[in-house]
Amino acid sequence: MKNEVKHMAHSSCRSQYHIVFAQKYRREVIYKQIQKDIGEIFWKICNEMKVEIIEAKACADHIHKLVSILPYMSVAQFVGKLVHE
């Protein structure tokens, strides 16, 4: 599904965003079980919001997400929903 063009009623788009979530002071606290839990939460929220996760990587002190967001939703709305869940 990478590089897939999404078609809507009157437009076509391919909007991909690289989002990085970092811990305060870059503390290394994201490990095995926490990585799994965070991944499940992100996956659930993205499915609810119809956002496609293209790639994801969790490091000890930050998380990378490459997502495809439809144009009717802003990046700020998406990140706000993720942070507040």
C-alpha positions in Angstrom: 0.0 0.0 0.0 3.0 2.3 -0.1 2.7 5.2 -2.5 -0.9 4.4 -3.1 -2.9 7.3 -4.5 -6.2 7.7 -2.6 -9.2 8.8 -4.6 -12.1 10.8 -3.2 -15.2 12.3 -4.9 -13.4 15.2 -6.5 -9.7 14.8 -5.8 -6.8 12.4 -5.5 -4.0 12.6 -3.0 -1.0 10.9 -1.5 -0.2 12.6 1.8 2.5 11.0 3.9 3.9 12.3 7.1 6.9 11.3 9.2 6.0 11.9 12.9 8.4 11.4 15.7 7.3 11.1 19.4 10.1 11.7 21.8 10.2 11.3 25.6 10.9 14.3 27.8 14.6 14.6 28.2 15.0 11.6 25.8 14.7 9.2 28.7 15.2 5.6 27.5 12.0 4.0 28.9 10.4 2.4 25.8 11.2 -1.3 26.0 9.6 -4.6 25.0 6.2 -4.6 26.7 5.8 -0.9 26.5 6.6 -0.9 22.7 4.0 -3.6 22.2 1.3 -1.6 24.2 2.1 1.7 22.4 1.9 -0.1 19.0 -1.5 -1.6 19.8 -2.9 1.8 21.0 -1.6 3.6 17.9 -2.9 0.9 15.6 -6.4 1.1 17.2 -6.6 4.9 17.0 -5.3 4.9 13.4 -8.0 2.4 12.4 -10.7 4.5 14.1 -9.5 7.6 12.3 -8.9 5.8 8.9 -5.2 6.7 8.9 -2.8 4.2 7.3 0.4 3.3 9.2 3.0 2.8 6.4 6.0 2.2 8.7 6.7 2.3 12.4 9.8 1.9 14.5 10.2 2.2 18.3 13.5 3.1 19.8 14.4 3.3 23.5 13.8 7.0 23.7 11.5 7.9 20.7 9.0 6.5 18.2 8.9 7.0 14.4 5.7 6.7 12.4 5.2 7.2 8.7 1.5 7.6 8.2 -0.8 8.5 5.3 -3.5 11.0 6.4 -6.5 12.0 4.2 -6.7 15.7 3.3 -9.9 16.4 5.3 -7.9 15.8 8.6 -5.0 18.0 9.6 -1.8 16.6 11.1 -2.5 18.6 14.3 -5.9 16.9 14.7 -4.3 13.4 14.2 -1.4 14.0 16.6 -3.7 15.6 19.1 -5.9 12.5 19.1 -2.9 10.2 19.5 -1.5 12.2 22.4 -4.8 12.6 24.3 -5.8 8.9 24.1 
